[in-house]
Amino acid sequence: MTAQDRIAPEETLDPADWAEARSLAHRMVDDAIDHVSSVRDRPIWQEMPAAVRGTFAGPLPQAPQQLTAVYAEITANLMPYPMGNIHPRFWMWYMGAGNFTGALADFLAAIDGSNLGGGNMAAALVDRQVTDWIRDMMGFPEGSSGTLVNGGSMANIIGLMTARNAMAGVDLRQESVDAMPQPLRFYASDQVHACHQKAMNLLGLGKRSLSKVPSDDAFRMDPGALKDRIRADRDYGTRPACVIATASTTNTGSIDDLSAIADLCAEEGLWLHVDGCIGALIAIAPDHRQLVAGIERADSLALDLHKGLQAPFDVGCALVRDCRQHRQTFAEDAEYLQKMSRGIAAAEFLHDYNLDTTRGFRALKIWMMLKEHGVAKFGRLLDQGIAQAQYLTGLIAREPSLELMAPTVTDVVCFRANPGGMEEAALRALNIEIMLQLQEAGIAAVSDTTVKEHHCLRVAICNHRTRRADLDLLVTEVLRLGGPRATTCAGTTLPA
Ligand SMILES: *Cc1c(COP(=O)(O)O)cnc(C)c1O
């Protein structure tokens, strides 16, 4: 050691002045409450001025500055320009609106600071308890296992990887997919979420191993066509391995016939994975739970708590019926991670059920939300979203210049403005223009999609702040922008 090393002051990231930190933190909480409680009074979204955008292009900070100054940048340049999904009129793609208790929980989780890779601490018990609660909400039996992950895409990967390893015919923890006696085939409807293609890529099976089964007029997988494909693939020498059923498709909110598909999987000896990222939680909604009857028969299930439970991002969950198969797929031994009979390592490693090592304390927000409100309220909120979607569907049906584009089954509504006499391409341009003008004016956020080759607007009501009056406003504004009287006006702004 040199003399200089000996005298170098030791540093920490803790505040130099805790009293100052306390007062700034209190201000942040006050500002946060104002921000959330007044969200309805603000535009849902606004374009960032170039000067604001420019502030995010600065160089790596070298010199320190006061945290109050950093926070001032946040209030000026970040908080006014959110995506908008906490706003009551955000219905774009499919998200949740978050909630204040969940936000507090994320803060407290970081303060507790535990690494949920596993260990003998209270946070690990909370993680376990939350996955047990989710298992119970979904009607999965004891002896099934669950793991919290960052979202639905990862939850699907966990389920599909377990399915692949269970069906491979070789030990894929030791061997490559080339060693499988037969190539595996997975099946899903043509409405399946794109994350499954990523998963097939990751699992070394390739997109071509995912057979897209046609959907019927109600956008549900056709079980007859599924059966034919399974038979044909067997005859061809491939191994039908897994059916991915979707409980609430991203495009239209349709739900595959889970009971029929579960019967077929049982008959044919296939793994049933349900992508329930949107709809699995309908199982707790008293008025609509029959829509997902049979979901409890899945071998694995992916669901999203930042959607249906409206937890702040990010948190999803994978459940696997047979906990041994689940653990066998992911547990690896490491000399530096040995379980002890006493102390901090005297507990099961929670990362033995997923691809992570370090894991954040996502469980706390779910734990606090469920304790505060009770599970029944979340079920009612899901029913409320579906009832609002039906309400919007009724408004659309009354307007001759609006056209419903898919049956409304859950909380997704597909429709378009169609003032009459326009070609498909012009209708598409008109509806895209309506969608963009609604966003740019800060009125509402809807997305678009294509169903059965028709472009349309898509309203996904996974938002506990939405009121029916918000949907009235949406219809009024769509009519103003795209209705018969406004056609020429909107028409002049159409892209060439
Ligand atoms: C949202 C969604 C996903 C992906 O979930 P993330 O949480 O966004 O990763 C997968 N499948 C379906 C049906 C979805 O709606």
The ligand as a Gaussian input file, in Angstrom:
#p B3LYP/6-31G(d) Opt

LIG

0 1
 C      -48.938000      -8.518000     -24.161000
 C      -48.933000      -9.902000     -24.693000
 C      -47.784000     -10.668000     -24.676000
 C      -46.453000     -10.110000     -24.283000
 O      -46.451000      -9.722000     -22.948000
 P      -45.431000      -8.620000     -22.438000
 O      -45.779000      -8.425000     -21.028000
 O      -45.670000      -7.406000     -23.293000
 O      -44.055000      -9.181000     -22.659000
 C      -47.875000     -11.989000     -25.081000
 N      -49.041000     -12.515000     -25.494000
 C      -50.165000     -11.793000     -25.532000
 C      -51.431000     -12.433000     -25.992000
 C      -50.143000     -10.460000     -25.154000
 O      -51.247000      -9.720000     -25.224000

